[in-house]
């Protein structure tokens, strides 16, 4: 940053974030409406850029998502974008997923799928694994990604199974969600309650096998 532009503090970022996107709980619960960035950017893109730098330094996933949105709008916050590779080296969880997504959009480098797939296979909080399963839909299917998603269809958490199944359907060229596939849908919803039995796990394995087999890979590793 220029010498006459002081860094924005984390407290200032949080206040600005709330003013732009609204109550943090509702943003977490419902997702951010990134279109809210358009007016601040029209008024002062350099100011938005400085705020997003502070957001990245605070490891806020919304800062990375904001950079991706603005890049797609042709209003790239260049200072914040330049910080992303450094953030990727120290990021984890949802923040890593959003940074990797944004770097993929900016660079087109498929290797940014790797940290997302690693989060999917990790012991992270199930919500992070769910986000990773959804994020992989951005990438072209490879054998490695299909195998990672197939394993996630066998995850103990239903929402991880659900989002992994949906990404595999997209990889197979089916623009639908898993509840619209009646021959597989009941397999991943079991059990309705309580702990999974060996039969439930067998159903997850069968669902994973069917979904992964439907993805055309054309020799992709």
Buried (B, 14 or more C-beta within 10 A) or exposed (E): EEEEEEEBEBEBBBEBBEEBBBEBEEBEEEEBEBEBBEEBBEEEBBBBBBBBBBBBBBBBBBBBBBBBBBBEEEBBBEBBBEBBEEBBEEBBBBBBBBBBBBBBBBEEEEEBBBBBBBBBBEEBEBEBBBBBBBBBBBBEBBEEBBBBBBBBBBBEBBBBBBBBBBBBBBBBEBEEBBBEBEEBBEBBBBEEEEEBEEEBBEBBBBBBEBBBEBBEBEEEE
